[in-house]
């Protein structure tokens, strides 16, 4: 993801268009209402068929977790050694990226706790499929400081293979970060061989992910039809509150938090930046891929915002790997929304766990459409929450995916402008260089 040449296909070859997803949802609602839970075709109970297809699709997403996250992190971190990657500019960029992601996650958690979209109406069928709300509550009840200590210990599992096989991804993420970092400390020959291997694995995983997501309309149809056939349209109603919560949180981060950073930290006019980045924002929204938008983002920053190629060519690809503000925000909202649907109250420690997992998984998520669904399954599993509610999320995920991708891209551009100003670049968005800044040419 760190190389512009390694970008996924643009919108004409996107895994599943928004039209296909919306059509699948409409057909699923009709099929669920007309068929009901006991409809049969050729002796096959449709409800069982929906459940089978939906489970296969979810399993396919879960299958991608380990190799996708591991290859994305290792290939991304190992690329930080080139040029100025581990120097001052790299350190600044990573700190700003982590900071904006943390702010985004906190914003999402604040909105979902305030609006409580999942508490508006529960989904009886989903609760029954998971074994009842009491079972779900028991799986998450009483998790406190002891669990926080266990989470911290899980950063360093005694058996990395066993940890990956059991879904303990924190240890795998830590191992991947260390592996990628220390790849840069060995001899150049073996290091290049290893990097080529992991870059190749990442490219293969991106293509497999694209292939799996081509079947998203079928998976969405099966999952939504299964829910609607059991509980009718009552199952879909809570999604309005969920979508509103996500969009409000994304808009707050896009229109308030990030412009404040531009004004207070970079000292530039946010409106000028919005105008400069408009083509990139539209491309991000239409493709739902921050990686596919990278060339447009770079051109907007260099030609329309006045950022040097030296800064943009380094900070932007780095952001495509480690900065996913919209994705991290969305993951936190989804997890708390699902917990609310099942009547499970997540305490402070558990929400801190959500924040930490959302940050770490957003770093490892590829900049491709719907890749965050893979990360969400990880967080739900870590908290003991059932995955069945993912069927509802998938019904509206593509539209929200397009929205959060625009936030991801805009955040990348904001941090790039901040770094450019910190490096003393003049002419960025028509602003003069800071007198206290160090000129880029002096490095």
PERAUR-V957368 format. One record per backbone hydrogen bond with DSSP energy under -0.5 kcal/mol. CO is the residue of the C=O (numbers start at 1). NH is the residue of the N-H. Records with the same first field share a line. If there is no record, write none. Layout:
CO=NH, NH
This chain:
3=6
4=7
10=13
11=14
17=21
18=22
19=23
20=24
21=25
22=26
23=27
24=28
25=29
26=30
27=31
28=32
29=33
30=34
31=35
32=36
36=39
39=46, 47
41=44
43=45
44=41
45=49
46=50
47=51
48=52
49=53
50=54
51=55
52=56
53=57
54=58
55=59
56=60
57=61
58=62
59=63
60=64
61=64
62=65
64=68
65=69
66=70
67=71
68=72
69=73
70=74
71=75
72=76
73=77
74=78
75=79
77=80
78=81
79=82
82=85
84=87, 90
87=91
88=92
89=93
90=94
91=95
92=96
93=97
94=98
95=99
96=100
97=101
98=102
99=103
100=104
101=105
102=106
103=107
104=108
105=109
106=110
107=111
108=112
109=113
110=114
111=115
112=116
116=119
117=120
122=124
123=127
124=128
125=129
126=130
127=132
128=131
132=136
133=137
134=138
135=139
136=140
137=140, 141
140=143
142=144
144=148
145=149
146=150
147=151
148=152
149=153
150=154
152=155
153=156
154=157
159=163
160=164
161=165
162=166
163=168
164=167
167=169
168=172
169=173
170=174
171=175
172=176
173=177
174=178
175=179
176=180
177=181
178=182
179=183
180=184
181=184
182=185
183=186
187=191
188=192
189=193
190=194
191=195
192=196
193=197
194=198
195=199
196=200
197=201
198=202
199=203
200=204
201=205
202=206
203=207
204=208
205=209
206=210
207=211
208=212
209=213
210=214
211=214
212=215
213=216
215=219
216=220
217=221
218=222
219=223
220=224
221=225
222=226
223=227
224=228
225=229
226=230
227=231
228=232
229=37
231=234
232=235
233=236, 237
236=239
237=240, 241
238=242
239=243
240=244
241=245
242=246
243=247
244=248
245=249
246=250
247=251
248=252
249=253
250=254
251=255
252=256, 257
253=258
256=260
257=261
258=262
259=263
260=264
261=265, 266
262=267, 268
268=270
269=273
270=274
271=275
272=276
273=277
274=278
275=278
277=281
278=282
279=283
280=284
281=285
282=286
283=287
284=288
289=293
291=294
293=297
294=298
295=299
296=300
297=301
298=302
299=303, 304
300=304, 305
301=307
305=429
308=312
309=313
311=314, 315
312=316
314=318
315=319
316=320
317=321
318=321, 322
319=323
322=324
324=328
325=329
326=330
327=331
328=332
329=333
330=334
331=335
332=336
333=337
334=338
335=339
336=340
337=341
338=342
339=344
340=343
341=123
343=345
344=346
345=347
347=351
348=352
349=353
350=354
351=355
352=356
353=357
354=358
355=359
356=360
357=361
358=362
359=363
360=364
361=365
366=368
367=291, 292
368=371
370=373
371=374, 375
372=376
373=377
374=378
375=379
376=380
377=381
378=382
379=383
380=384, 385
381=384
387=390
388=391
389=392, 393
390=394
391=395
392=396
393=396, 397
394=398
396=400
397=401
398=402
399=403
400=404
401=405
402=406
403=407
404=408
405=409
406=410
407=411
408=412
409=413
410=414
411=415
412=416
413=417
414=418
415=419
416=420
417=421
418=422
419=423
420=425
421=424
422=438
427=429, 430
428=431
431=427, 428
434=437
437=439
439=442
440=443
